[in-house]
Amino acid sequence: MTQHCLDVASVFAALIELPGIKRKLDALAGFTLDEVQSQIDVDIGQNKNCCAKFARSLYFGYSRSFKPKSLDDMSNPLFDLETLKAELAGHNPRAILKAAMEYFNNLAVSFSGAEDVVLVDMASKLKPGISVFCLDTGRLHPETYRFIEKVRERYDINLEVLNPAYQELERLVKEKGLFSFHGDGHTECCGIRKVGPLRRRLATLDAWITGQRRDQNPTRLELDEVGLDSAFSTPENVLYKFNPLAKWTSAQVWDYIEAYDVPYNELHGKGFVSIGCEPCTRPVLPNQHERSGRWWWEDAAKKECGLHAGNLHKGK
């Protein structure tokens, strides 16, 4: 080996400085660490056009467990979030899904029981058996429960249904009844039924994949394809969020559903567009924004249930 090949990290540092534009994807999948070092040595010695993208792809293939130690420790060149944002900006959903799977093993797809089923369709084809989770708030429509089971049966996925902590739910109902959100706003109810179980699940992951789109809500207009999830990251667990559908419109989502015969929630055929809990969701009229059917008694600029609370802070 040459002096460049002290270890994978130092080799990466050397490769990142080399000029060139050609990218080699998954060139060394399944190789041992020693074989990786040997191959990098060959590339440095014989091919001066090795590019930074290949180096980054190569390194992450053997360092998927790497995460910064804290939210402030984002300067390590082995995970340059801003560079990754730039690389994925404007890319199609499959490319973003592939990047997420390339960089992280410990990740899962979030499925809301609505049109984000297209992500389940794509992800299950790229990685059969991928982890998928959805939230059962206890207040979903019967159609949504049937749809969840249809998706479980259709795809090769490991589907987990998350439930709220019953002690917190019992306390809320005992103190404020079943419809407190009409007077108090939806934050407390969503916090118990949605945010709580989501937080527990995300604490076990390195990254998650969501079906958010920029056209869904004014709070999502600045949505990136990938980012640090400041709402759910902790000093012990830094979490990344991928949004493969960020640039897609509702029309593109439905084009995909029709083209690939993807199952969908029966409620979409009854005038529902954005689907959540039964008491807080209603059909929308033609030309109404899809989020107008959610928490219609509240300010449109606050229509986030807490799952993507970072959007509210980002929009300020």
Buried (B, 14 or more C-beta within 10 A) or exposed (E): BEEBBEEBBBBBBBBBEBEBEEBBEEBBEEBEEEEBBBBBBEBBEEBEEBBBBBBBBBBBBBBBEBBBEEEEEEEEBBBBBEEBBEBBEEBBBEBBBBBBBBBBEEBBBBBBBBBBBBBBBBBBBEBEEBBBBBBBBEBBBEBBEEBBEBBBEBBEBEBEBBEBEEEBBEEBBEEBEEEBBBEEBBBBBBBBBBBBBBBEBBEEBBBBBBBBBBBBBBBBEEBBBBBBBBBBBEEEEBBBBBBBBBBBEBEBBBEBBEEEEBBBBBBBEEEBBBBBBBBBBBEBEEEEBBBBBBBEEBEBEEBBBBBBBBBBEBBE
